[in-house]
Amino acid sequence: MVDRVCLEVCVDSVAGLAAAIDGGADRIELCAALSEGGLTPSAGLMHLAAKTPVPCYAMIRPRGGDFVFSTAECSVMEQDIAQVRAAGLAGVVLGAATSQDQLDLSVLSKLCHAAIGLGMTLHRVVDMLDDPVSAVQQAKSLGFERILTSGGAPSAPQGQAVITRMVRQAGRALSIMPGGGVSPDGVFDLLRQTGAREVHASCRNATQEGTPHPIFGAVSGITNQTTVSMMRHQIDQISER
């Protein structure tokens, strides 16, 4: 028997937080506005999430749109990280890019320094790069625990080949966590084929609204406890083999 595969569920509401935990999520990505791909959650939601028995990582993203952040926006994110620490959450979810679609190592270095002592996930900004595999070594150097990725594709199943390369490149230094378009029907094969030991999903009763982001989409709805439970059941089949 191998170690349990970790299920992370992204939520943006009190009800979604409860549904994810009751359904069997191992970790929460705490956001506001998942319809925008996820923004920094409110201080109130952070404090509530900190009282739950499941580790919660807060998204640090001050606005929708691209991931090219100004000096002022970087300062806002540093203050938001301080709010995460004050609330007692387990970690943060970060990402920043240059106008040339490279990771902005200067901004990320500042944010990672502000987050010392917290867990850190590098989010799907990597899927905007020409080669997401190139982010693996950079993420290692910055001290990230994991990378959330769809392999540069609109969904993780479509980016499976790239995710597999990222898993091999990462080795044991950090975790590669497939996310984006992951459903209970496909999660078993995705994990088996890539070798990933964590997976990220919204598990929402979703409807498309507005103009989708080319990578993140624009999904609204509410976290569905039954869907979380189904996802948990499927990935536990991996752990039992």
MDAnalysis code that builds the backbone (N, CA, C; Angstrom):
import MDAnalysis as mda
import numpy as np

u = mda.Universe.empty(723, n_residues=241, atom_resindex=np.repeat(np.arange(241), 3), trajectory=True)
u.add_TopologyAttr("name", ["N", "CA", "C"] * 241)
u.add_TopologyAttr("resid", np.arange(1, 242))
u.add_TopologyAttr("resname", ["MET", "VAL", "ASP", "ARG", "VAL", "CYS", "LEU", "GLU", "VAL", "CYS", "VAL", "ASP", "SER", "VAL", "ALA", "GLY", "LEU", "ALA", "ALA", "ALA", "ILE", "ASP", "GLY", "GLY", "ALA", "ASP", "ARG", "ILE", "GLU", "LEU", "CYS", "ALA", "ALA", "LEU", "SER", "GLU", "GLY", "GLY", "LEU", "THR", "PRO", "SER", "ALA", "GLY", "LEU", "MET", "HIS", "LEU", "ALA", "ALA", "LYS", "THR", "PRO", "VAL", "PRO", "CYS", "TYR", "ALA", "MET", "ILE", "ARG", "PRO", "ARG", "GLY", "GLY", "ASP", "PHE", "VAL", "PHE", "SER", "THR", "ALA", "GLU", "CYS", "SER", "VAL", "MET", "GLU", "GLN", "ASP", "ILE", "ALA", "GLN", "VAL", "ARG", "ALA", "ALA", "GLY", "LEU", "ALA", "GLY", "VAL", "VAL", "LEU", "GLY", "ALA", "ALA", "THR", "SER", "GLN", "ASP", "GLN", "LEU", "ASP", "LEU", "SER", "VAL", "LEU", "SER", "LYS", "LEU", "CYS", "HIS", "ALA", "ALA", "ILE", "GLY", "LEU", "GLY", "MET", "THR", "LEU", "HIS", "ARG", "VAL", "VAL", "ASP", "MET", "LEU", "ASP", "ASP", "PRO", "VAL", "SER", "ALA", "VAL", "GLN", "GLN", "ALA", "LYS", "SER", "LEU", "GLY", "PHE", "GLU", "ARG", "ILE", "LEU", "THR", "SER", "GLY", "GLY", "ALA", "PRO", "SER", "ALA", "PRO", "GLN", "GLY", "GLN", "ALA", "VAL", "ILE", "THR", "ARG", "MET", "VAL", "ARG", "GLN", "ALA", "GLY", "ARG", "ALA", "LEU", "SER", "ILE", "MET", "PRO", "GLY", "GLY", "GLY", "VAL", "SER", "PRO", "ASP", "GLY", "VAL", "PHE", "ASP", "LEU", "LEU", "ARG", "GLN", "THR", "GLY", "ALA", "ARG", "GLU", "VAL", "HIS", "ALA", "SER", "CYS", "ARG", "ASN", "ALA", "THR", "GLN", "GLU", "GLY", "THR", "PRO", "HIS", "PRO", "ILE", "PHE", "GLY", "ALA", "VAL", "SER", "GLY", "ILE", "THR", "ASN", "GLN", "THR", "THR", "VAL", "SER", "MET", "MET", "ARG", "HIS", "GLN", "ILE", "ASP", "GLN", "ILE", "SER", "GLU", "ARG"])
u.atoms.positions = np.array([
    [0.843, -1.203, 0.000],
    [0.000, 0.000, 0.000],
    [0.876, 1.250, 0.000],
    [0.528, 2.225, -0.860],
    [1.299, 3.457, -0.941],
    [0.640, 4.535, -0.116],
    [1.354, 5.651, 0.037],
    [0.814, 6.758, 0.810],
    [-0.457, 7.295, 0.156],
    [-1.326, 7.837, 0.985],
    [-2.583, 8.415, 0.525],
    [-2.323, 9.576, -0.431],
    [-3.040, 9.591, -1.540],
    [-2.985, 10.709, -2.470],
    [-3.761, 11.874, -1.877],
    [-3.185, 13.068, -1.960],
    [-3.790, 14.256, -1.366],
    [-4.800, 14.881, -2.326],
    [-5.990, 15.166, -1.837],
    [-7.029, 15.857, -2.594],
    [-7.156, 17.281, -2.077],
    [-6.837, 18.254, -2.933],
    [-7.034, 19.661, -2.600],
    [-8.264, 20.171, -3.349],
    [-9.124, 20.876, -2.650],
    [-10.334, 21.437, -3.252],
    [-10.302, 22.949, -3.087],
    [-10.565, 23.672, -4.175],
    [-10.612, 25.131, -4.100],
    [-12.034, 25.582, -3.791],
    [-12.171, 26.526, -2.883],
    [-13.481, 27.023, -2.458],
    [-13.424, 28.545, -2.337],
    [-14.601, 29.176, -2.428],
    [-14.652, 30.631, -2.281],
    [-15.809, 31.104, -1.410],
    [-16.311, 30.199, -0.562],
    [-17.436, 30.569, 0.295],
    [-17.441, 29.722, 1.554],
    [-18.222, 30.156, 2.526],
    [-18.381, 29.393, 3.769],
    [-19.004, 28.032, 3.474],
    [-20.045, 28.026, 2.641],
    [-20.711, 26.766, 2.302],
    [-19.774, 25.832, 1.557],
    [-18.988, 26.388, 0.642],
    [-18.044, 25.566, -0.103],
    [-16.975, 24.967, 0.792],
    [-16.519, 25.735, 1.755],
    [-15.521, 25.245, 2.711],
    [-16.060, 24.040, 3.467],
    [-17.277, 24.137, 3.956],
    [-17.886, 23.030, 4.704],
    [-18.081, 21.807, 3.816],
    [-18.550, 22.016, 2.594],
    [-18.797, 20.894, 1.684],
    [-17.505, 20.165, 1.342],
    [-16.439, 20.907, 1.116],
    [-15.165, 20.283, 0.779],
    [-14.632, 19.446, 1.933],
    [-14.707, 19.984, 3.133],
    [-14.203, 19.253, 4.302],
    [-15.061, 18.028, 4.581],
    [-16.380, 18.198, 4.544],
    [-17.270, 17.068, 4.812],
    [-17.159, 15.986, 3.742],
    [-16.787, 16.384, 2.523],
    [-16.645, 15.414, 1.440],
    [-15.333, 14.655, 1.466],
    [-14.364, 15.116, 2.242],
    [-13.118, 14.368, 2.383],
    [-11.889, 15.030, 1.809],
    [-11.920, 16.346, 1.598],
    [-10.728, 17.040, 1.112],
    [-9.625, 16.986, 2.152],
    [-8.382, 16.834, 1.681],
    [-7.221, 16.823, 2.569],
    [-6.675, 18.219, 2.805],
    [-6.887, 19.090, 1.827],
    [-6.386, 20.453, 1.929],
    [-7.324, 21.362, 1.138],
    [-7.404, 22.614, 1.568],
    [-8.270, 23.604, 0.937],
    [-7.417, 24.701, 0.309],
    [-7.738, 25.073, -0.931],
    [-7.254, 26.328, -1.498],
    [-8.362, 27.346, -1.291],
    [-8.116, 28.326, -0.463],
    [-9.134, 29.294, -0.059],
    [-9.032, 30.535, -0.939],
    [-10.144, 30.875, -1.571],
    [-10.163, 31.967, -2.535],
    [-11.374, 32.850, -2.324],
    [-11.371, 33.971, -3.016],
    [-12.578, 34.701, -3.369],
    [-12.727, 34.574, -4.883],
    [-13.948, 34.737, -5.376],
    [-14.202, 34.896, -6.816],
    [-13.540, 33.828, -7.686],
    [-13.936, 32.577, -7.500],
    [-13.450, 31.545, -8.408],
    [-13.906, 31.799, -9.843],
    [-14.953, 32.593, -10.014],
    [-15.375, 32.982, -11.366],
    [-14.303, 33.799, -12.078],
    [-13.358, 34.365, -11.308],
    [-12.225, 35.107, -11.864],
    [-10.947, 34.263, -11.840],
    [-11.075, 32.980, -11.534],
    [-9.905, 32.131, -11.409],
    [-9.323, 32.112, -10.015],
    [-9.976, 32.835, -9.074],
    [-9.532, 32.859, -7.689],
    [-8.775, 34.125, -7.341],
    [-9.275, 34.851, -6.333],
    [-8.621, 36.051, -5.815],
    [-8.375, 35.871, -4.317],
    [-7.684, 36.826, -3.715],
    [-7.394, 36.754, -2.284],
    [-8.693, 36.746, -1.479],
    [-8.862, 35.792, -0.578],
    [-10.093, 35.744, 0.221],
    [-10.115, 36.823, 1.289],
    [-11.298, 37.080, 1.822],
    [-11.441, 38.077, 2.884],
    [-10.773, 37.608, 4.168],
    [-10.432, 38.576, 5.022],
    [-9.847, 38.240, 6.320],
    [-10.809, 37.401, 7.144],
    [-12.101, 37.703, 7.040],
    [-13.085, 36.932, 7.804],
    [-13.119, 35.477, 7.402],
    [-13.072, 35.208, 6.090],
    [-13.075, 33.821, 5.626],
    [-11.781, 33.121, 6.028],
    [-10.680, 33.840, 6.002],
    [-9.412, 33.251, 6.453],
    [-9.499, 32.805, 7.910],
    [-10.013, 33.666, 8.757],
    [-10.088, 33.338, 10.186],
    [-11.026, 32.163, 10.429],
    [-12.130, 32.101, 9.691],
    [-13.038, 30.962, 9.820],
    [-12.349, 29.677, 9.383],
    [-11.660, 29.720, 8.240],
    [-11.002, 28.529, 7.714],
    [-9.911, 28.026, 8.650],
    [-9.264, 28.953, 9.350],
    [-8.190, 28.560, 10.264],
    [-8.696, 27.716, 11.434],
    [-9.991, 27.758, 11.694],
    [-10.570, 26.990, 12.790],
    [-10.968, 25.576, 12.371],
    [-10.863, 25.263, 11.094],
    [-11.244, 23.935, 10.608],
    [-10.094, 22.949, 10.822],
    [-10.373, 21.634, 10.742],
    [-9.325, 20.639, 10.977],
    [-8.449, 20.365, 9.760],
    [-8.698, 21.048, 8.637],
    [-7.989, 20.778, 7.387],
    [-7.051, 21.947, 7.070],
    [-5.811, 21.684, 6.638],
    [-4.912, 22.782, 6.271],
    [-5.494, 23.607, 5.126],
    [-5.418, 24.920, 5.241],
    [-5.958, 25.819, 4.226],
    [-4.857, 26.747, 3.730],
    [-4.745, 26.840, 2.411],
    [-3.804, 27.746, 1.759],
    [-4.607, 28.841, 1.080],
    [-4.265, 30.090, 1.336],
    [-4.999, 31.215, 0.768],
    [-4.373, 31.666, -0.548],
    [-5.216, 31.867, -1.545],
    [-4.775, 32.473, -2.792],
    [-4.337, 33.917, -2.532],
    [-3.199, 34.287, -3.090],
    [-2.722, 35.667, -3.004],
    [-2.715, 36.230, -4.424],
    [-3.796, 36.915, -4.747],
    [-3.971, 37.489, -6.086],
    [-4.907, 38.687, -5.948],
    [-4.421, 39.891, -6.139],
    [-5.199, 41.075, -5.796],
    [-6.266, 41.475, -6.805],
    [-6.225, 40.866, -8.000],
    [-7.189, 41.244, -9.040],
    [-7.262, 40.143, -10.080],
    [-8.299, 40.222, -10.918],
    [-8.382, 39.318, -12.050],
    [-7.478, 39.783, -13.179],
    [-7.525, 39.049, -14.287],
    [-6.699, 39.418, -15.433],
    [-5.367, 38.716, -15.428],
    [-4.348, 39.400, -15.925],
    [-3.041, 38.757, -16.071],
    [-2.301, 38.681, -14.731],
    [-1.054, 38.194, -14.797],
    [-0.262, 37.984, -13.587],
    [0.988, 38.856, -13.588],
    [0.920, 39.941, -14.348],
    [2.004, 40.925, -14.380],
    [1.658, 41.990, -13.354],
    [2.360, 41.966, -12.229],
    [2.001, 42.815, -11.103],
    [2.962, 43.991, -10.945],
    [2.387, 45.143, -10.618],
    [3.171, 46.351, -10.374],
    [3.814, 46.300, -8.990],
    [4.699, 47.248, -8.739],
    [5.327, 47.354, -7.422],
    [4.275, 47.556, -6.336],
    [3.281, 48.412, -6.620],
    [2.216, 48.657, -5.644],
    [1.405, 47.387, -5.392],
    [1.105, 46.641, -6.437],
    [0.352, 45.394, -6.273],
    [1.166, 44.368, -5.498],
    [2.462, 44.336, -5.722],
    [3.330, 43.437, -4.957],
    [3.270, 43.774, -3.477],
    [3.255, 45.062, -3.150],
    [3.149, 45.478, -1.750],
    [1.825, 45.043, -1.140],
    [0.757, 45.144, -1.921],
    [-0.552, 44.670, -1.455],
    [-0.487, 43.185, -1.147],
    [0.137, 42.405, -2.021],
    [0.220, 40.961, -1.813],
    [1.059, 40.624, -0.584],
    [2.105, 41.390, -0.348],
    [2.905, 41.173, 0.862],
    [2.058, 41.403, 2.115],
    [1.221, 42.427, 2.086],
    [0.335, 42.688, 3.219],
    [-0.721, 41.589, 3.357],
    [-1.193, 41.071, 2.237],
    [-2.165, 39.978, 2.292],
    [-1.545, 38.707, 2.878],
    [-0.288, 38.478, 2.558],
    [0.419, 37.339, 3.159],
    [0.511, 37.514, 4.671],
    [0.729, 38.740, 5.112],
    [0.750, 39.008, 6.548],
    [-0.599, 38.695, 7.184],
    [-1.687, 38.969, 6.467],
    [-3.025, 38.636, 6.949],
    [-3.211, 37.126, 7.071],
    [-2.670, 36.391, 6.112],
    [-2.733, 34.922, 6.168],
    [-2.021, 34.416, 7.412],
    [-0.842, 34.965, 7.664],
    [-0.075, 34.560, 8.846],
    [-0.836, 34.894, 10.132],
    [-1.410, 36.095, 10.172],
    [-2.146, 36.517, 11.368],
    [-3.382, 35.655, 11.606],
    [-4.009, 35.200, 10.538],
    [-5.202, 34.361, 10.671],
    [-4.856, 32.954, 11.139],
    [-3.619, 32.527, 10.913],
    [-3.207, 31.191, 11.331],
    [-3.407, 30.121, 10.282],
    [-3.475, 30.512, 9.005],
    [-3.611, 29.524, 7.938],
    [-2.278, 28.826, 7.679],
    [-2.354, 27.715, 6.965],
    [-1.167, 26.882, 6.767],
    [-0.241, 27.406, 5.684],
    [-0.794, 28.120, 4.679],
    [0.070, 28.526, 3.588],
    [-0.596, 29.461, 2.610],
    [0.139, 29.722, 1.534],
    [-0.302, 30.656, 0.502],
    [-0.109, 30.037, -0.878],
    [-0.867, 30.578, -1.832],
    [-0.789, 30.165, -3.229],
    [-0.392, 31.404, -4.027],
    [0.758, 31.338, -4.703],
    [1.368, 32.510, -5.317],
    [1.635, 32.300, -6.799],
    [1.805, 33.404, -7.505],
    [2.240, 33.362, -8.892],
    [2.399, 34.764, -9.435],
    [3.395, 34.960, -10.289],
    [3.618, 36.248, -10.939],
    [4.411, 36.004, -12.213],
    [4.114, 36.816, -13.233],
    [4.757, 36.649, -14.536],
    [5.258, 37.985, -15.043],
    [6.198, 37.922, -15.980],
    [6.652, 39.108, -16.684],
    [5.793, 39.294, -17.938],
    [5.954, 40.428, -18.570],
    [5.206, 40.673, -19.811],
    [5.698, 39.786, -20.950],
    [6.826, 39.109, -20.734],
    [7.349, 38.160, -21.733],
    [6.931, 36.721, -21.421],
    [5.944, 36.576, -20.556],
    [5.417, 35.251, -20.191],
    [6.479, 34.342, -19.581],
    [7.311, 34.942, -18.748],
    [8.240, 34.190, -17.909],
    [7.845, 34.402, -16.459],
    [8.248, 33.498, -15.578],
    [8.023, 33.742, -14.161],
    [8.760, 35.011, -13.747],
    [8.091, 35.859, -12.982],
    [8.723, 37.079, -12.479],
    [9.451, 36.723, -11.192],
    [10.714, 36.382, -11.329],
    [11.480, 35.887, -10.190],
    [11.711, 36.976, -9.153],
    [11.753, 38.232, -9.585],
    [11.932, 39.327, -8.638],
    [10.727, 39.458, -7.720],
    [9.534, 39.502, -8.305],
    [8.312, 39.590, -7.499],
    [8.149, 38.346, -6.644],
    [8.360, 37.176, -7.237],
    [8.174, 35.941, -6.484],
    [9.152, 35.840, -5.319],
    [10.362, 36.320, -5.506],
    [11.334, 36.300, -4.406],
    [10.852, 37.140, -3.227],
    [10.291, 38.310, -3.523],
    [9.762, 39.170, -2.458],
    [8.595, 38.493, -1.747],
    [7.687, 37.895, -2.525],
    [6.519, 37.252, -1.927],
    [6.920, 36.034, -1.106],
    [7.864, 35.258, -1.625],
    [8.313, 34.079, -0.879],
    [9.013, 34.488, 0.415],
    [9.763, 35.584, 0.364],
    [10.396, 36.073, 1.593],
    [9.342, 36.471, 2.614],
    [8.276, 37.132, 2.141],
    [7.190, 37.525, 3.050],
    [6.480, 36.309, 3.632],
    [6.534, 35.187, 2.908],
    [5.809, 33.980, 3.323],
    [6.682, 32.973, 4.068],
    [7.885, 33.365, 4.468],
    [8.759, 32.433, 5.200],
    [8.020, 31.857, 6.409],
    [8.076, 30.525, 6.530],
    [7.388, 29.850, 7.626],
    [6.020, 29.326, 7.247],
    [5.480, 29.797, 6.105],
    [4.213, 29.293, 5.592],
    [4.469, 28.314, 4.451],
    [3.555, 27.401, 4.243],
    [3.627, 26.562, 3.058],
    [3.373, 27.399, 1.818],
    [3.950, 26.987, 0.678],
    [3.801, 27.766, -0.546],
    [3.532, 26.872, -1.754],
    [2.483, 27.227, -2.490],
    [2.155, 26.586, -3.759],
    [2.336, 27.599, -4.875],
    [3.043, 27.218, -5.939],
    [3.121, 28.034, -7.148],
    [1.935, 27.672, -8.021],
    [1.094, 28.664, -8.340],
    [-0.169, 28.338, -9.006],
    [-0.036, 28.261, -10.525],
    [-1.181, 28.239, -11.194],
    [-1.209, 27.938, -12.621],
    [-0.705, 29.062, -13.516],
    [-0.077, 30.062, -12.950],
    [0.677, 30.991, -13.789],
    [1.668, 30.220, -14.658],
    [2.136, 29.065, -14.175],
    [3.088, 28.270, -14.961],
    [2.485, 27.809, -16.275],
    [1.154, 27.721, -16.332],
    [0.500, 27.262, -17.551],
    [0.451, 28.331, -18.631],
    [0.884, 29.550, -18.287],
    [0.984, 30.620, -19.262],
    [2.375, 30.664, -19.901],
    [3.295, 29.856, -19.407],
    [4.665, 29.841, -19.934],
    [4.733, 28.999, -21.199],
    [5.735, 29.284, -22.036],
    [5.929, 28.463, -23.234],
    [6.242, 27.021, -22.855],
    [6.975, 26.855, -21.774],
    [7.367, 25.515, -21.318],
    [7.182, 25.418, -19.809],
    [6.046, 24.887, -19.347],
    [5.818, 24.779, -17.904],
    [6.892, 23.968, -17.176],
    [7.547, 23.051, -17.886],
    [8.588, 22.239, -17.237],
    [9.720, 23.126, -16.733],
    [9.947, 24.238, -17.416],
    [11.027, 25.145, -17.010],
    [10.790, 25.756, -15.635],
    [9.538, 25.739, -15.191],
    [9.210, 26.327, -13.889],
    [9.639, 25.434, -12.731],
    [9.896, 24.167, -12.989],
    [10.156, 23.233, -11.898],
    [11.411, 23.623, -11.124],
    [12.511, 23.831, -11.827],
    [13.754, 24.178, -11.139],
    [13.651, 25.535, -10.462],
    [12.960, 26.482, -11.125],
    [12.790, 27.806, -10.526],
    [11.972, 27.723, -9.240],
    [10.934, 26.916, -9.252],
    [10.107, 26.748, -8.058],
    [10.912, 26.113, -6.923],
    [11.751, 25.147, -7.261],
    [12.630, 24.540, -6.258],
    [13.505, 25.606, -5.607],
    [14.113, 26.441, -6.446],
    [15.051, 27.450, -5.950],
    [14.369, 28.463, -5.039],
    [13.099, 28.748, -5.309],
    [12.357, 29.727, -4.523],
    [11.790, 29.140, -3.233],
    [11.808, 27.825, -3.110],
    [11.335, 27.196, -1.882],
    [9.880, 26.760, -1.889],
    [9.273, 26.669, -3.073],
    [7.887, 26.192, -3.146],
    [7.810, 24.709, -2.799],
    [6.684, 24.342, -2.207],
    [6.419, 22.930, -1.896],
    [5.866, 22.182, -3.092],
    [5.096, 22.896, -3.905],
    [4.401, 22.238, -5.018],
    [4.087, 23.237, -6.121],
    [3.764, 22.681, -7.290],
    [3.283, 23.464, -8.422],
    [1.920, 22.923, -8.825],
    [0.958, 23.817, -8.904],
    [-0.368, 23.482, -9.432],
    [-0.343, 23.749, -10.927],
    [-0.711, 22.755, -11.749],
    [-0.574, 22.910, -13.195],
    [-1.541, 22.034, -13.976],
    [-1.910, 22.538, -15.137],
    [-2.648, 21.728, -16.113],
    [-1.717, 21.300, -17.237],
    [-0.425, 21.471, -17.041],
    [0.531, 21.116, -18.082],
    [0.491, 22.067, -19.270],
    [0.036, 23.304, -19.030],
    [-0.023, 24.286, -20.100],
    [-1.208, 24.139, -21.024],
    [-2.095, 23.220, -20.714],
    [-3.279, 22.964, -21.538],
    [-4.526, 23.508, -20.850],
    [-5.654, 23.588, -21.559],
    [-6.886, 24.050, -20.924],
    [-7.341, 23.173, -19.760],
    [-6.947, 21.906, -19.769],
    [-7.298, 21.012, -18.656],
    [-6.136, 20.074, -18.379],
    [-6.090, 19.559, -17.152],
    [-5.009, 18.647, -16.779],
    [-5.009, 17.360, -17.618],
    [-6.179, 16.758, -17.896],
    [-6.144, 15.578, -18.763],
    [-5.521, 15.861, -20.133],
    [-5.763, 17.051, -20.672],
    [-5.178, 17.413, -21.959],
    [-3.680, 17.678, -21.850],
    [-3.233, 18.097, -20.676],
    [-1.815, 18.386, -20.469],
    [-1.064, 17.258, -19.794],
    [-1.608, 16.080, -19.837],
    [-1.071, 14.945, -19.089],
    [0.395, 14.648, -19.416],
    [0.767, 14.729, -20.690],
    [2.140, 14.397, -21.074],
    [3.135, 15.374, -20.453],
    [2.790, 16.676, -20.444],
    [3.670, 17.675, -19.850],
    [3.724, 17.512, -18.335],
    [2.583, 17.226, -17.719],
    [2.555, 17.007, -16.272],
    [3.464, 15.839, -15.898],
    [3.450, 14.786, -16.694],
    [4.313, 13.631, -16.439],
    [5.783, 14.042, -16.474],
    [6.136, 14.876, -17.451],
    [7.523, 15.379, -17.528],
    [7.861, 16.218, -16.300],
    [6.917, 17.012, -15.841],
    [7.153, 17.847, -14.656],
    [7.348, 16.992, -13.413],
    [6.552, 15.939, -13.283],
    [6.691, 15.030, -12.139],
    [8.084, 14.403, -12.134],
    [8.540, 13.982, -13.287],
    [9.869, 13.360, -13.371],
    [10.966, 14.376, -13.076],
    [10.804, 15.588, -13.569],
    [11.791, 16.644, -13.336],
    [11.861, 17.014, -11.859],
    [10.706, 17.041, -11.198],
    [10.644, 17.457, -9.790],
    [11.236, 16.433, -8.851],
    [11.106, 15.157, -9.179],
    [11.576, 14.115, -8.278],
    [10.899, 14.236, -6.926],
    [11.692, 14.163, -5.873],
    [11.152, 14.278, -4.517],
    [11.302, 15.686, -3.936],
    [11.837, 16.602, -4.749],
    [12.129, 17.939, -4.228],
    [10.874, 18.759, -3.993],
    [9.872, 18.575, -4.841],
    [8.585, 19.232, -4.647],
    [7.527, 18.428, -5.371],
    [6.267, 18.724, -5.090],
    [5.153, 17.970, -5.643],
    [4.576, 18.695, -6.858],
    [4.217, 17.933, -7.863],
    [3.487, 18.463, -9.009],
    [2.031, 18.044, -8.844],
    [1.126, 19.027, -8.785],
    [-0.285, 18.775, -8.493],
    [-1.143, 19.117, -9.714],
    [-1.636, 18.115, -10.441],
    [-2.506, 18.392, -11.575],
    [-3.792, 19.084, -11.120],
    [-4.238, 20.059, -11.914],
    [-5.484, 20.748, -11.620],
    [-6.014, 21.415, -12.872],
    [-7.334, 21.539, -12.938],
    [-7.978, 22.125, -14.102],
    [-8.735, 21.065, -14.874],
    [-10.056, 21.110, -14.792],
    [-10.863, 20.158, -15.538],
    [-10.766, 18.730, -15.040],
    [-10.435, 18.553, -13.769],
    [-10.307, 17.201, -13.198],
    [-11.658, 16.774, -12.634],
    [-12.128, 15.615, -13.065],
    [-13.424, 15.087, -12.626],
    [-13.249, 13.726, -11.986],
    [-14.246, 13.276, -11.217],
    [-14.141, 11.934, -10.642],
    [-13.970, 10.850, -11.699],
    [-14.547, 11.031, -12.868],
    [-14.452, 10.011, -13.913],
    [-13.037, 9.847, -14.446],
    [-12.255, 10.926, -14.442],
    [-10.942, 10.855, -15.067],
    [-9.759, 10.916, -14.133],
    [-10.013, 11.125, -12.832],
    [-8.895, 11.387, -11.930],
    [-8.011, 10.158, -11.719],
    [-8.587, 8.967, -11.714],
    [-7.794, 7.757, -11.492],
    [-6.750, 7.609, -12.592],
    [-7.169, 7.719, -13.861],
    [-6.238, 7.565, -14.974],
    [-5.205, 8.678, -14.992],
    [-5.630, 9.907, -14.646],
    [-4.702, 11.035, -14.618],
    [-3.573, 10.787, -13.625],
    [-3.921, 10.346, -12.432],
    [-2.907, 10.087, -11.411],
    [-2.036, 8.886, -11.780],
    [-2.655, 7.858, -12.313],
    [-1.900, 6.657, -12.681],
    [-0.891, 6.960, -13.788],
    [-1.307, 7.754, -14.763],
    [-0.443, 8.029, -15.905],
    [0.673, 9.014, -15.573],
    [0.392, 9.997, -14.743],
    [1.393, 11.034, -14.454],
    [2.311, 10.692, -13.294],
    [1.837, 9.870, -12.383],
    [2.597, 9.574, -11.177],
    [2.471, 10.642, -10.105],
    [1.573, 11.601, -10.298],
    [1.365, 12.653, -9.303],
    [0.766, 12.074, -8.030],
    [1.096, 12.703, -6.894],
    [0.612, 12.223, -5.599],
    [-0.331, 13.221, -4.934],
    [-0.684, 14.276, -5.658],
    [-1.674, 15.248, -5.199],
    [-2.516, 15.632, -6.403],
    [-3.742, 16.054, -6.148],
    [-4.605, 16.510, -7.234],
    [-5.496, 17.627, -6.717],
    [-5.829, 18.563, -7.615],
    [-6.588, 19.756, -7.272],
    [-7.849, 19.788, -8.120],
    [-8.984, 20.115, -7.490],
    [-10.246, 20.175, -8.229],
    [-11.186, 21.164, -7.555],
    [-12.157, 21.649, -8.323],
    [-13.167, 22.552, -7.755],
    [-14.371, 21.790, -7.226],
    [-14.694, 20.628, -7.849],
    [-15.816, 19.786, -7.397],
    [-17.104, 20.613, -7.261],
    [-17.352, 21.460, -8.247],
    [-18.488, 22.368, -8.178],
    [-19.605, 21.962, -9.135],
    [-20.838, 22.284, -8.740],
    [-21.950, 22.279, -9.677],
    [-21.777, 23.539, -10.513],
    [-21.165, 23.396, -11.671],
    [-20.634, 24.574, -12.357],
    [-21.458, 24.975, -13.563],
    [-21.464, 26.280, -13.795],
    [-21.989, 26.854, -15.026],
    [-20.975, 27.866, -15.516],
    [-20.857, 27.989, -16.817],
    [-19.919, 28.960, -17.373],
    [-20.576, 30.327, -17.429],
    [-19.873, 31.337, -16.982],
    [-20.386, 32.697, -17.012],
    [-19.336, 33.626, -17.593],
    [-19.782, 34.636, -18.292],
    [-18.892, 35.684, -18.748],
    [-17.892, 35.175, -19.767],
    [-16.759, 35.847, -19.872],
    [-15.715, 35.497, -20.823],
    [-14.640, 34.687, -20.114],
    [-14.499, 33.398, -20.456],
    [-13.539, 32.571, -19.737],
    [-12.107, 33.031, -19.958],
    [-11.284, 32.913, -18.910],
    [-9.841, 33.085, -19.040],
    [-9.344, 31.955, -19.940],
    [-8.370, 32.206, -20.829],
    [-7.929, 31.155, -21.757],
    [-7.381, 29.914, -21.074],
    [-6.892, 30.061, -19.856],
    [-6.401, 28.904, -19.115],
    [-7.304, 28.591, -17.932],
    [-7.594, 29.570, -17.113],
    [-8.303, 29.326, -15.866],
    [-9.796, 29.120, -16.048],
    [-10.371, 29.611, -17.157],
    [-11.813, 29.534, -17.320],
    [-12.515, 30.554, -16.440],
    [-13.845, 30.425, -16.377],
    [-14.649, 31.326, -15.529],
    [-15.834, 30.534, -15.027],
    [-15.584, 29.693, -14.047],
    [-16.595, 28.749, -13.580],
    [-17.238, 29.253, -12.302],
    [-18.563, 29.284, -12.306],
    [-19.282, 29.645, -11.091],
    [-20.049, 28.426, -10.612],
    [-20.649, 28.531, -9.444],
    [-21.379, 27.411, -8.868],
    [-20.982, 27.253, -7.417],
    [-21.321, 26.126, -6.833],
    [-21.009, 25.883, -5.431],
    [-20.386, 24.505, -5.280],
    [-19.433, 24.411, -4.388],
    [-18.771, 23.139, -4.119],
    [-19.790, 22.092, -3.724],
    [-19.702, 20.920, -4.354],
    [-20.667, 19.851, -4.146],
    [-20.034, 18.748, -3.300],
    [-20.586, 18.515, -2.125],
    [-20.007, 17.529, -1.213],
    [-19.984, 16.133, -1.830],
    [-21.030, 15.787, -2.565],
    [-21.082, 14.468, -3.197],
    [-19.960, 14.305, -4.213],
    [-19.697, 15.349, -4.988],
    [-18.620, 15.288, -5.972],
    [-17.265, 15.164, -5.285],
    [-17.071, 15.887, -4.195],
    [-15.828, 15.749, -3.428],
    [-15.676, 14.304, -2.944],
    [-16.752, 13.731, -2.428],
    [-16.709, 12.344, -1.932],
    [-16.395, 11.364, -3.057],
    [-16.970, 11.587, -4.221],
    [-16.686, 10.727, -5.377],
    [-15.223, 10.836, -5.786],
    [-14.698, 12.055, -5.767],
    [-13.287, 12.252, -6.091],
    [-12.403, 11.546, -5.070],
    [-12.747, 11.700, -3.808],
    [-12.001, 11.051, -2.737],
    [-11.987, 9.530, -2.938],
    [-13.142, 8.968, -3.271],
    [-13.244, 7.521, -3.467],
    [-12.347, 7.062, -4.610],
    [-12.361, 7.809, -5.714],
    [-11.581, 7.411, -6.871],
    [-10.081, 7.474, -6.592],
    [-9.619, 8.535, -5.948],
    [-8.181, 8.622, -5.728],
    [-7.713, 7.674, -4.635],
    [-8.624, 7.266, -3.774],
    [-8.243, 6.268, -2.763],
    [-7.960, 4.911, -3.408],
    [-8.484, 4.684, -4.615],
    [-8.181, 3.439, -5.313],
    [-6.690, 3.385, -5.660],
    [-6.103, 4.567, -5.912],
    [-4.666, 4.642, -6.167],
    [-3.894, 4.294, -4.898],
    [-4.319, 4.847, -3.783],
    [-3.618, 4.632, -2.507],
    [-3.662, 3.173, -2.067],
    [-4.703, 2.469, -2.481],
    [-4.881, 1.084, -2.032],
    [-4.131, 0.087, -2.885],
    [-3.483, 0.536, -3.942],
    [-2.797, -0.383, -4.838],
    [-1.277, -0.360, -4.624],
])
